[in-house]
Amino acid sequence: MKILMAENLVWNDSVRVGSHHIARQFLDHGHELFWISLPWTPAHLIGGLKSERIRQWNWGTPLRPDHNLWTWCPLTPLPYRNHLILRNYGLGRTLLRRSLPSVRSVLKAAGFSKVDLLWITDPRMLSIRELVDFRASAYRCVDQMNAFSDVPPSVDKLERELVGSSTVVFATAEDLLNKLREWRQDLEFLPNAADIDHFRVPAPEPQPLKAIARPRVLYVGALGEWFDTELLRALAERMPDVSFVIVGPKRRSLHEIEGVSNILLLGPQPYTSIPGYMQHCDTAIIPFTASALSRAVNPIKLYEYLAAGVPVVCSDLPEVTRSGLPVRIATGAEQFEAAIREAFRLNAGERTGLAQSVEKYSWKSRFEQVAATLKSQSNLELITA
């Protein structure tokens, strides 16, 4: 089958999210897939030509990372952002109609003007529905979009239209389900998962870690507005004997933690090396601020940490608590420190038990759920022999 995925991130972003894993499942089952990302605009040129979004544009020619995979990032004259006239619904509603070259022409040239499944994860990509013919469509809601500071409030109107027009709607968190139930009742809970084998198979210690003293506390993921830099700095000051290893791209100001001697900002690292970082650290953390954004988060890193057999200390996030997984919940630096020091004492057998706790949380099982739902709702046969 032909599948078009309309996404936020580019295909080879340094952060691997759920959509990447679902796309890999589509590809592993022999389907052809076109991955189109949220557009770039001339404003990206301020940072030079090195932006991955610009590279993915490729002068209007999709890239081919695999024989069954096409990836592309459109160029639009204006961004849809939470700023002055750029935040209006009309701009968001027609965003992809203004691309250079046209989205329709690029899809047609690649053989994707007609697809079996249109899969959308970001409501700002709503206008893709008017540029392609499709048999069925799915919306996978993964974030409280109106809680991001750079997303216009009018995104709610786009999302409402997307929810009402999709064949099936999935959501990754209970808070998201509650919001979407205002617009539609037949929703399906589809939480995140992990590539279990990727994280549990023993991996070598990455070179950047070898010079970092133990004990090591690890965070892997984007450093966005949800990341609690005040908490991390307080932990580093309370625990000068501990190395805090931070792996991921910078997406907010980090002035509060830059220059702190025992906070090591390693930047984004290859996905292939992430199991090694996890397995060769002593505890992993999810230090998120309390907000509408974090209340709706089902953190993929939770499942990946546990699959790697590393104990986890996490802020009080509803979805983590509901999961029932063996995670230490903490609020504030004092509780975090106590939980981290307790986690340091886990033995090898107990760490193996952590990995076993997420056996059923695989992307294979999530894909089977997606396939069963789409088969019942639209008669699409996504799972091949």
Secondary structure as GFF3:
##gff-version 3
##sequence-region A 1 385
A	DSSP	beta_strand	2	7	.	.	.	ID=ss1
A	DSSP	alpha_helix	18	28	.	.	.	ID=ss2
A	DSSP	beta_strand	32	37	.	.	.	ID=ss3
A	DSSP	three_ten_helix	42	47	.	.	.	ID=ss4
A	DSSP	alpha_helix	52	57	.	.	.	ID=ss5
A	DSSP	three_ten_helix	58	60	.	.	.	ID=ss6
A	DSSP	beta_strand	63	66	.	.	.	ID=ss7
A	DSSP	beta_strand	69	72	.	.	.	ID=ss8
A	DSSP	three_ten_helix	84	87	.	.	.	ID=ss9
A	DSSP	alpha_helix	89	93	.	.	.	ID=ss10
A	DSSP	three_ten_helix	95	98	.	.	.	ID=ss11
A	DSSP	alpha_helix	103	110	.	.	.	ID=ss12
A	DSSP	beta_strand	114	120	.	.	.	ID=ss13
A	DSSP	three_ten_helix	123	130	.	.	.	ID=ss14
A	DSSP	beta_strand	133	141	.	.	.	ID=ss15
A	DSSP	three_ten_helix	145	147	.	.	.	ID=ss16
A	DSSP	alpha_helix	155	165	.	.	.	ID=ss17
A	DSSP	beta_strand	168	171	.	.	.	ID=ss18
A	DSSP	alpha_helix	174	180	.	.	.	ID=ss19
A	DSSP	beta_strand	188	189	.	.	.	ID=ss20
A	DSSP	alpha_helix	196	200	.	.	.	ID=ss21
A	DSSP	alpha_helix	207	210	.	.	.	ID=ss22
A	DSSP	beta_strand	216	220	.	.	.	ID=ss23
A	DSSP	alpha_helix	229	238	.	.	.	ID=ss24
A	DSSP	beta_strand	243	247	.	.	.	ID=ss25
A	DSSP	beta_strand	263	267	.	.	.	ID=ss26
A	DSSP	three_ten_helix	271	273	.	.	.	ID=ss27
A	DSSP	alpha_helix	274	279	.	.	.	ID=ss28
A	DSSP	beta_strand	283	286	.	.	.	ID=ss29
A	DSSP	alpha_helix	292	295	.	.	.	ID=ss30
A	DSSP	alpha_helix	300	307	.	.	.	ID=ss31
A	DSSP	beta_strand	312	314	.	.	.	ID=ss32
A	DSSP	alpha_helix	318	323	.	.	.	ID=ss33
A	DSSP	beta_strand	328	329	.	.	.	ID=ss34
A	DSSP	alpha_helix	332	344	.	.	.	ID=ss35
A	DSSP	alpha_helix	348	356	.	.	.	ID=ss36
A	DSSP	alpha_helix	363	378	.	.	.	ID=ss37
###
